[in-house]
Amino acid sequence: MTTFLLFFFAGLFLPLYPLSIGANLILQKGAESDRLPIWARLPLKAAAIVLMPLIGVGLLNLAVSRGASDHAEMVSAFALWGGLTSVLYAFRLLTARDGQIWVGQLYTSALALVWVGFAHGVAPMLPALGLATSLLPLVFLMGVLTRRFGIARVGLYPGLGVRMPVFSALFVAAVLVAVAVPFSPAFFAIADIAFGGVGSNELLTLIPLSLAWLLWTWAAINLLTGIVFGAPREDLAYTDLKRRDALLHGGGMLALSVFGIALVEGVL
Protein backbone atom coordinates (compact mmCIF):
# COMPACT_ATOMS: atom_id res chain seq x y z
CA MET A 1 0.00 0.00 0.00
CA THR A 2 2.85 2.39 0.82
CA THR A 3 4.45 1.71 -2.57
CA PHE A 4 1.16 2.35 -4.36
CA LEU A 5 0.69 5.68 -2.56
CA LEU A 6 4.23 6.78 -3.39
CA PHE A 7 3.68 5.88 -7.04
CA PHE A 8 0.29 7.60 -7.01
CA PHE A 9 1.68 10.88 -5.68
CA ALA A 10 4.66 10.63 -8.05
CA GLY A 11 2.06 10.47 -10.83
CA LEU A 12 1.04 14.02 -9.97
CA PHE A 13 4.51 15.33 -10.82
CA LEU A 14 5.61 12.81 -13.45
CA PRO A 15 2.10 13.21 -14.80
CA LEU A 16 -0.19 10.27 -15.43
CA TYR A 17 -3.64 10.84 -16.91
CA PRO A 18 -5.94 12.01 -15.28
CA LEU A 19 -3.56 13.02 -12.46
CA SER A 20 -1.87 15.17 -15.12
CA ILE A 21 -4.68 17.73 -14.86
CA GLY A 22 -2.95 19.40 -11.90
CA ALA A 23 0.40 19.80 -13.65
CA ASN A 24 -1.29 21.11 -16.79
CA LEU A 25 -3.25 23.70 -14.83
CA ILE A 26 -0.05 24.92 -13.18
CA LEU A 27 1.84 25.17 -16.46
CA GLN A 28 -0.98 26.51 -18.63
CA LYS A 29 -2.82 28.79 -16.20
CA GLY A 30 -1.11 29.18 -12.84
CA ALA A 31 2.05 30.97 -13.97
CA GLU A 32 0.00 33.26 -16.24
CA SER A 33 -2.24 34.47 -13.42
CA ASP A 34 -2.92 38.19 -13.34
CA ARG A 35 -2.24 38.05 -9.61
CA LEU A 36 1.45 37.59 -10.37
CA PRO A 37 3.67 40.46 -11.58
CA ILE A 38 4.71 40.06 -15.22
CA TRP A 39 8.41 39.76 -14.35
CA ALA A 40 7.71 36.76 -12.08
CA ARG A 41 5.49 34.66 -14.35
CA LEU A 42 8.04 33.07 -16.66
CA PRO A 43 10.65 32.34 -13.94
CA LEU A 44 7.97 30.68 -11.81
CA LYS A 45 6.76 28.63 -14.75
CA ALA A 46 10.34 27.57 -15.55
CA ALA A 47 10.88 26.66 -11.90
CA ALA A 48 7.70 24.55 -11.90
CA ILE A 49 8.83 22.70 -15.04
CA VAL A 50 12.11 21.72 -13.37
CA LEU A 51 10.96 21.20 -9.77
CA MET A 52 7.85 19.08 -10.40
CA PRO A 53 9.78 16.21 -12.04
CA LEU A 54 12.40 16.33 -9.28
CA ILE A 55 9.67 15.87 -6.68
CA GLY A 56 8.33 12.93 -8.68
CA VAL A 57 11.81 11.40 -8.93
CA GLY A 58 12.25 11.83 -5.17
CA LEU A 59 9.03 9.90 -4.56
CA LEU A 60 10.12 7.13 -6.95
CA ASN A 61 13.50 6.86 -5.21
CA LEU A 62 11.71 6.66 -1.87
CA ALA A 63 9.53 3.87 -3.26
CA VAL A 64 12.67 2.00 -4.39
CA SER A 65 14.21 2.34 -0.94
CA ARG A 66 11.04 0.82 0.52
CA GLY A 67 11.09 -2.22 -1.73
CA ALA A 68 9.29 -1.16 -4.91
CA SER A 69 11.29 -3.79 -6.79
CA ASP A 70 9.27 -6.42 -4.91
CA HIS A 71 6.11 -5.19 -6.67
CA ALA A 72 6.98 -5.97 -10.28
CA GLU A 73 3.36 -6.15 -11.42
CA MET A 74 2.61 -2.73 -9.94
CA VAL A 75 5.70 -1.22 -11.56
CA SER A 76 4.67 -2.68 -14.92
CA ALA A 77 1.12 -1.35 -14.52
CA PHE A 78 2.36 2.17 -13.83
CA ALA A 79 4.76 1.91 -16.78
CA LEU A 80 1.86 0.94 -19.06
CA TRP A 81 -0.12 3.86 -17.63
CA GLY A 82 2.82 6.16 -18.35
CA GLY A 83 3.20 4.93 -21.91
CA LEU A 84 -0.51 5.38 -22.65
CA THR A 85 -0.45 8.87 -21.08
CA SER A 86 2.53 9.86 -23.20
CA VAL A 87 0.95 8.72 -26.46
CA LEU A 88 -2.43 10.26 -25.56
CA TYR A 89 -0.91 13.68 -24.91
CA ALA A 90 1.29 13.39 -27.98
CA PHE A 91 -1.88 12.96 -30.06
CA ARG A 92 -3.48 15.93 -28.28
CA LEU A 93 -0.38 17.98 -29.10
CA LEU A 94 -1.25 17.74 -32.80
CA THR A 95 -4.36 19.87 -32.29
CA ALA A 96 -3.00 22.34 -29.70
CA ARG A 97 -3.16 25.91 -31.02
CA ASP A 98 -2.26 27.90 -27.93
CA GLY A 99 1.47 28.01 -27.16
CA GLN A 100 1.03 27.61 -23.40
CA ILE A 101 -1.18 24.55 -23.89
CA TRP A 102 1.34 23.18 -26.38
CA VAL A 103 4.16 23.37 -23.82
CA GLY A 104 2.01 21.90 -21.05
CA GLN A 105 0.93 18.93 -23.15
CA LEU A 106 4.47 18.25 -24.34
CA TYR A 107 5.61 18.34 -20.70
CA THR A 108 3.02 15.71 -19.78
CA SER A 109 3.76 13.51 -22.79
CA ALA A 110 7.51 13.66 -22.21
CA LEU A 111 7.67 13.22 -18.45
CA ALA A 112 5.20 10.32 -18.49
CA LEU A 113 7.89 8.36 -20.35
CA VAL A 114 10.01 8.37 -17.18
CA TRP A 115 7.68 5.64 -15.90
CA VAL A 116 8.44 3.50 -18.95
CA GLY A 117 12.17 3.79 -18.32
CA PHE A 118 11.70 3.18 -14.59
CA ALA A 119 10.09 -0.20 -15.27
CA HIS A 120 12.92 -0.95 -17.68
CA GLY A 121 15.51 -0.44 -14.94
CA VAL A 122 16.49 3.15 -15.87
CA ALA A 123 17.22 5.51 -12.98
CA PRO A 124 14.66 8.32 -13.35
CA MET A 125 16.83 11.34 -12.56
CA LEU A 126 18.60 11.76 -15.92
CA PRO A 127 15.46 11.37 -18.07
CA ALA A 128 13.44 13.69 -15.84
CA LEU A 129 16.09 16.42 -15.85
CA GLY A 130 16.81 16.08 -19.56
CA LEU A 131 13.18 16.17 -20.67
CA ALA A 132 12.21 19.02 -18.34
CA THR A 133 15.13 21.37 -18.99
CA SER A 134 14.75 20.99 -22.76
CA LEU A 135 11.42 22.80 -22.54
CA LEU A 136 12.88 25.94 -20.97
CA PRO A 137 14.05 27.79 -24.15
CA LEU A 138 10.60 27.33 -25.71
CA VAL A 139 8.89 28.56 -22.53
CA PHE A 140 10.83 31.83 -22.60
CA LEU A 141 10.36 32.38 -26.34
CA MET A 142 6.62 31.70 -26.01
CA GLY A 143 6.76 34.42 -23.36
CA VAL A 144 8.28 36.79 -25.91
CA LEU A 145 5.37 36.11 -28.28
CA THR A 146 2.86 36.66 -25.49
CA ARG A 147 4.40 40.03 -24.58
CA ARG A 148 4.55 41.15 -28.22
CA PHE A 149 1.12 40.02 -29.41
CA GLY A 150 -0.89 39.37 -26.25
CA ILE A 151 -1.06 35.61 -26.84
CA ALA A 152 1.18 32.85 -28.23
CA ARG A 153 -1.12 31.18 -30.74
CA VAL A 154 -0.58 29.20 -33.92
CA GLY A 155 -1.82 30.94 -37.07
CA LEU A 156 -2.47 34.31 -35.43
CA TYR A 157 0.65 36.03 -36.72
CA PRO A 158 2.26 33.97 -39.51
CA GLY A 159 5.38 35.00 -41.36
CA LEU A 160 7.66 35.63 -38.40
CA GLY A 161 10.50 34.14 -40.45
CA VAL A 162 10.26 37.14 -42.79
CA ARG A 163 9.65 39.94 -40.28
CA MET A 164 11.48 38.56 -37.21
CA PRO A 165 14.31 36.40 -38.59
CA VAL A 166 16.48 36.38 -35.44
CA PHE A 167 13.58 35.40 -33.20
CA SER A 168 12.42 32.81 -35.74
CA ALA A 169 15.82 31.12 -35.93
CA LEU A 170 15.92 30.85 -32.14
CA PHE A 171 12.29 29.70 -32.03
CA VAL A 172 12.95 26.91 -34.53
CA ALA A 173 15.96 25.81 -32.47
CA ALA A 174 13.92 25.91 -29.24
CA VAL A 175 11.15 23.78 -30.73
CA LEU A 176 13.69 21.24 -31.99
CA VAL A 177 15.36 21.11 -28.58
CA ALA A 178 11.97 20.57 -26.92
CA VAL A 179 11.13 17.59 -29.16
CA ALA A 180 14.47 15.90 -28.45
CA VAL A 181 16.68 16.48 -31.48
CA PRO A 182 20.28 15.24 -31.10
CA PHE A 183 22.50 17.08 -28.60
CA SER A 184 19.58 18.42 -26.59
CA PRO A 185 19.21 17.06 -23.04
CA ALA A 186 15.87 15.52 -24.10
CA PHE A 187 17.63 13.49 -26.80
CA PHE A 188 19.98 11.93 -24.27
CA ALA A 189 17.04 11.35 -21.92
CA ILE A 190 15.15 9.50 -24.66
CA ALA A 191 18.26 7.47 -25.50
CA ASP A 192 18.69 6.53 -21.83
CA ILE A 193 15.07 5.39 -21.55
CA ALA A 194 15.38 3.35 -24.75
CA PHE A 195 18.79 1.76 -24.25
CA GLY A 196 19.91 2.36 -20.66
CA GLY A 197 17.77 -0.27 -18.98
CA VAL A 198 18.49 -3.79 -17.82
CA GLY A 199 15.03 -5.33 -18.10
CA SER A 200 13.63 -7.65 -20.75
CA ASN A 201 10.76 -5.44 -21.94
CA GLU A 202 12.60 -3.58 -24.69
CA LEU A 203 9.67 -3.83 -27.13
CA LEU A 204 7.17 -2.43 -24.62
CA THR A 205 9.63 0.41 -23.99
CA LEU A 206 10.33 1.27 -27.62
CA ILE A 207 6.71 1.24 -28.86
CA PRO A 208 5.37 4.17 -26.76
CA LEU A 209 8.72 5.95 -26.97
CA SER A 210 8.90 5.80 -30.75
CA LEU A 211 5.24 6.68 -31.27
CA ALA A 212 5.38 9.66 -28.90
CA TRP A 213 8.60 10.94 -30.47
CA LEU A 214 7.10 10.65 -33.97
CA LEU A 215 4.00 12.59 -32.90
CA TRP A 216 6.12 15.29 -31.19
CA THR A 217 7.95 15.81 -34.47
CA TRP A 218 4.69 16.05 -36.40
CA ALA A 219 3.31 18.53 -33.86
CA ALA A 220 6.52 20.58 -34.06
CA ILE A 221 6.12 20.88 -37.84
CA ASN A 222 2.53 22.08 -37.34
CA LEU A 223 3.67 24.63 -34.77
CA LEU A 224 6.45 26.03 -36.94
CA THR A 225 4.24 26.10 -40.02
CA GLY A 226 1.66 28.21 -38.21
CA ILE A 227 4.09 30.68 -36.63
CA VAL A 228 7.37 30.97 -38.52
CA PHE A 229 6.23 30.40 -42.10
CA GLY A 230 3.50 31.96 -44.21
CA ALA A 231 2.70 35.48 -45.39
CA PRO A 232 3.07 38.22 -42.74
CA ARG A 233 0.01 40.21 -41.71
CA GLU A 234 0.13 43.85 -42.75
CA ASP A 235 -1.89 44.99 -39.75
CA LEU A 236 0.65 43.80 -37.16
CA ALA A 237 3.81 45.49 -35.94
CA TYR A 238 6.60 42.91 -35.98
CA THR A 239 9.64 43.74 -33.85
CA ASP A 240 12.63 41.42 -33.84
CA LEU A 241 14.71 40.56 -30.76
CA LYS A 242 17.39 42.97 -29.72
CA ARG A 243 20.96 41.74 -29.94
CA ARG A 244 21.31 41.35 -26.18
CA ASP A 245 18.13 39.28 -25.91
CA ALA A 246 19.13 37.13 -28.88
CA LEU A 247 22.53 36.40 -27.33
CA LEU A 248 20.85 35.56 -24.03
CA HIS A 249 18.43 33.05 -25.58
CA GLY A 250 21.06 31.57 -27.88
CA GLY A 251 23.57 31.24 -25.05
CA GLY A 252 20.94 29.48 -22.97
CA MET A 253 20.36 26.86 -25.66
CA LEU A 254 24.10 26.35 -26.09
CA ALA A 255 24.42 25.86 -22.33
CA LEU A 256 21.61 23.28 -22.48
CA SER A 257 23.51 21.30 -25.12
CA VAL A 258 26.58 21.24 -22.89
CA PHE A 259 24.35 20.26 -19.96
CA GLY A 260 22.89 17.37 -21.95
CA ILE A 261 26.33 16.04 -22.89
CA ALA A 262 27.44 16.38 -19.26
CA LEU A 263 24.40 14.39 -18.13
CA VAL A 264 24.96 11.52 -20.52
CA GLU A 265 28.68 11.37 -19.76
CA GLY A 266 27.94 11.15 -16.04
CA VAL A 267 29.70 14.41 -15.22
CA LEU A 268 26.65 15.67 -13.28
C-alpha positions as CSV (number, residue, x, y, z in Angstrom):
1,M,0.0,0.0,0.0
2,T,2.9,2.4,0.8
3,T,4.4,1.7,-2.6
4,F,1.2,2.4,-4.4
5,L,0.7,5.7,-2.6
6,L,4.2,6.8,-3.4
7,F,3.7,5.9,-7.0
8,F,0.3,7.6,-7.0
9,F,1.7,10.9,-5.7
10,A,4.7,10.6,-8.0
11,G,2.1,10.5,-10.8
12,L,1.0,14.0,-10.0
13,F,4.5,15.3,-10.8
14,L,5.6,12.8,-13.4
15,P,2.1,13.2,-14.8
16,L,-0.2,10.3,-15.4
17,Y,-3.6,10.8,-16.9
18,P,-5.9,12.0,-15.3
19,L,-3.6,13.0,-12.5
20,S,-1.9,15.2,-15.1
21,I,-4.7,17.7,-14.9
22,G,-3.0,19.4,-11.9
23,A,0.4,19.8,-13.6
24,N,-1.3,21.1,-16.8
25,L,-3.3,23.7,-14.8
26,I,0.0,24.9,-13.2
27,L,1.8,25.2,-16.5
28,Q,-1.0,26.5,-18.6
29,K,-2.8,28.8,-16.2
30,G,-1.1,29.2,-12.8
31,A,2.1,31.0,-14.0
32,E,0.0,33.3,-16.2
33,S,-2.2,34.5,-13.4
34,D,-2.9,38.2,-13.3
35,R,-2.2,38.0,-9.6
36,L,1.5,37.6,-10.4
37,P,3.7,40.5,-11.6
38,I,4.7,40.1,-15.2
39,W,8.4,39.8,-14.4
40,A,7.7,36.8,-12.1
41,R,5.5,34.7,-14.3
42,L,8.0,33.1,-16.7
43,P,10.7,32.3,-13.9
44,L,8.0,30.7,-11.8
45,K,6.8,28.6,-14.8
46,A,10.3,27.6,-15.6
47,A,10.9,26.7,-11.9
48,A,7.7,24.6,-11.9
49,I,8.8,22.7,-15.0
50,V,12.1,21.7,-13.4
51,L,11.0,21.2,-9.8
52,M,7.9,19.1,-10.4
53,P,9.8,16.2,-12.0
54,L,12.4,16.3,-9.3
55,I,9.7,15.9,-6.7
56,G,8.3,12.9,-8.7
57,V,11.8,11.4,-8.9
58,G,12.3,11.8,-5.2
59,L,9.0,9.9,-4.6
60,L,10.1,7.1,-7.0
61,N,13.5,6.9,-5.2
62,L,11.7,6.7,-1.9
63,A,9.5,3.9,-3.3
64,V,12.7,2.0,-4.4
65,S,14.2,2.3,-0.9
66,R,11.0,0.8,0.5
67,G,11.1,-2.2,-1.7
68,A,9.3,-1.2,-4.9
69,S,11.3,-3.8,-6.8
70,D,9.3,-6.4,-4.9
71,H,6.1,-5.2,-6.7
72,A,7.0,-6.0,-10.3
73,E,3.4,-6.2,-11.4
74,M,2.6,-2.7,-9.9
75,V,5.7,-1.2,-11.6
76,S,4.7,-2.7,-14.9
77,A,1.1,-1.3,-14.5
78,F,2.4,2.2,-13.8
79,A,4.8,1.9,-16.8
80,L,1.9,0.9,-19.1
81,W,-0.1,3.9,-17.6
82,G,2.8,6.2,-18.4
83,G,3.2,4.9,-21.9
84,L,-0.5,5.4,-22.6
85,T,-0.4,8.9,-21.1
86,S,2.5,9.9,-23.2
87,V,0.9,8.7,-26.5
88,L,-2.4,10.3,-25.6
89,Y,-0.9,13.7,-24.9
90,A,1.3,13.4,-28.0
91,F,-1.9,13.0,-30.1
92,R,-3.5,15.9,-28.3
93,L,-0.4,18.0,-29.1
94,L,-1.3,17.7,-32.8
95,T,-4.4,19.9,-32.3
96,A,-3.0,22.3,-29.7
97,R,-3.2,25.9,-31.0
98,D,-2.3,27.9,-27.9
99,G,1.5,28.0,-27.2
100,Q,1.0,27.6,-23.4
101,I,-1.2,24.6,-23.9
102,W,1.3,23.2,-26.4
103,V,4.2,23.4,-23.8
104,G,2.0,21.9,-21.1
105,Q,0.9,18.9,-23.1
106,L,4.5,18.3,-24.3
107,Y,5.6,18.3,-20.7
108,T,3.0,15.7,-19.8
109,S,3.8,13.5,-22.8
110,A,7.5,13.7,-22.2
111,L,7.7,13.2,-18.4
112,A,5.2,10.3,-18.5
113,L,7.9,8.4,-20.4
114,V,10.0,8.4,-17.2
115,W,7.7,5.6,-15.9
116,V,8.4,3.5,-18.9
117,G,12.2,3.8,-18.3
118,F,11.7,3.2,-14.6
119,A,10.1,-0.2,-15.3
120,H,12.9,-1.0,-17.7
121,G,15.5,-0.4,-14.9
122,V,16.5,3.2,-15.9
123,A,17.2,5.5,-13.0
124,P,14.7,8.3,-13.3
125,M,16.8,11.3,-12.6
126,L,18.6,11.8,-15.9
127,P,15.5,11.4,-18.1
128,A,13.4,13.7,-15.8
129,L,16.1,16.4,-15.9
130,G,16.8,16.1,-19.6
131,L,13.2,16.2,-20.7
132,A,12.2,19.0,-18.3
133,T,15.1,21.4,-19.0
134,S,14.7,21.0,-22.8
135,L,11.4,22.8,-22.5
136,L,12.9,25.9,-21.0
137,P,14.0,27.8,-24.1
138,L,10.6,27.3,-25.7
139,V,8.9,28.6,-22.5
140,F,10.8,31.8,-22.6
141,L,10.4,32.4,-26.3
142,M,6.6,31.7,-26.0
143,G,6.8,34.4,-23.4
144,V,8.3,36.8,-25.9
145,L,5.4,36.1,-28.3
146,T,2.9,36.7,-25.5
147,R,4.4,40.0,-24.6
148,R,4.6,41.1,-28.2
149,F,1.1,40.0,-29.4
150,G,-0.9,39.4,-26.3
151,I,-1.1,35.6,-26.8
152,A,1.2,32.9,-28.2
153,R,-1.1,31.2,-30.7
154,V,-0.6,29.2,-33.9
155,G,-1.8,30.9,-37.1
156,L,-2.5,34.3,-35.4
157,Y,0.7,36.0,-36.7
158,P,2.3,34.0,-39.5
159,G,5.4,35.0,-41.4
160,L,7.7,35.6,-38.4
161,G,10.5,34.1,-40.4
162,V,10.3,37.1,-42.8
163,R,9.6,39.9,-40.3
164,M,11.5,38.6,-37.2
165,P,14.3,36.4,-38.6
166,V,16.5,36.4,-35.4
167,F,13.6,35.4,-33.2
168,S,12.4,32.8,-35.7
169,A,15.8,31.1,-35.9
170,L,15.9,30.9,-32.1
171,F,12.3,29.7,-32.0
172,V,12.9,26.9,-34.5
173,A,16.0,25.8,-32.5
174,A,13.9,25.9,-29.2
175,V,11.1,23.8,-30.7
176,L,13.7,21.2,-32.0
177,V,15.4,21.1,-28.6
178,A,12.0,20.6,-26.9
179,V,11.1,17.6,-29.2
180,A,14.5,15.9,-28.5
181,V,16.7,16.5,-31.5
182,P,20.3,15.2,-31.1
183,F,22.5,17.1,-28.6
184,S,19.6,18.4,-26.6
185,P,19.2,17.1,-23.0
186,A,15.9,15.5,-24.1
187,F,17.6,13.5,-26.8
188,F,20.0,11.9,-24.3
189,A,17.0,11.4,-21.9
190,I,15.2,9.5,-24.7
191,A,18.3,7.5,-25.5
192,D,18.7,6.5,-21.8
193,I,15.1,5.4,-21.6
194,A,15.4,3.3,-24.7
195,F,18.8,1.8,-24.3
196,G,19.9,2.4,-20.7
197,G,17.8,-0.3,-19.0
198,V,18.5,-3.8,-17.8
199,G,15.0,-5.3,-18.1
200,S,13.6,-7.6,-20.7
201,N,10.8,-5.4,-21.9
202,E,12.6,-3.6,-24.7
203,L,9.7,-3.8,-27.1
204,L,7.2,-2.4,-24.6
205,T,9.6,0.4,-24.0
206,L,10.3,1.3,-27.6
207,I,6.7,1.2,-28.9
208,P,5.4,4.2,-26.8
209,L,8.7,5.9,-27.0
210,S,8.9,5.8,-30.8
211,L,5.2,6.7,-31.3
212,A,5.4,9.7,-28.9
213,W,8.6,10.9,-30.5
214,L,7.1,10.6,-34.0
215,L,4.0,12.6,-32.9
216,W,6.1,15.3,-31.2
217,T,8.0,15.8,-34.5
218,W,4.7,16.1,-36.4
219,A,3.3,18.5,-33.9
220,A,6.5,20.6,-34.1
221,I,6.1,20.9,-37.8
222,N,2.5,22.1,-37.3
223,L,3.7,24.6,-34.8
224,L,6.5,26.0,-36.9
225,T,4.2,26.1,-40.0
226,G,1.7,28.2,-38.2
227,I,4.1,30.7,-36.6
228,V,7.4,31.0,-38.5
229,F,6.2,30.4,-42.1
230,G,3.5,32.0,-44.2
231,A,2.7,35.5,-45.4
232,P,3.1,38.2,-42.7
233,R,0.0,40.2,-41.7
234,E,0.1,43.9,-42.8
235,D,-1.9,45.0,-39.7
236,L,0.7,43.8,-37.2
237,A,3.8,45.5,-35.9
238,Y,6.6,42.9,-36.0
239,T,9.6,43.7,-33.8
240,D,12.6,41.4,-33.8
241,L,14.7,40.6,-30.8
242,K,17.4,43.0,-29.7
243,R,21.0,41.7,-29.9
244,R,21.3,41.4,-26.2
245,D,18.1,39.3,-25.9
246,A,19.1,37.1,-28.9
247,L,22.5,36.4,-27.3
248,L,20.9,35.6,-24.0
249,H,18.4,33.1,-25.6
250,G,21.1,31.6,-27.9
251,G,23.6,31.2,-25.1
252,G,20.9,29.5,-23.0
253,M,20.4,26.9,-25.7
254,L,24.1,26.3,-26.1
255,A,24.4,25.9,-22.3
256,L,21.6,23.3,-22.5
257,S,23.5,21.3,-25.1
258,V,26.6,21.2,-22.9
259,F,24.4,20.3,-20.0
260,G,22.9,17.4,-22.0
261,I,26.3,16.0,-22.9
262,A,27.4,16.4,-19.3
263,L,24.4,14.4,-18.1
264,V,25.0,11.5,-20.5
265,E,28.7,11.4,-19.8
266,G,27.9,11.1,-16.0
267,V,29.7,14.4,-15.2
268,L,26.6,15.7,-13.3
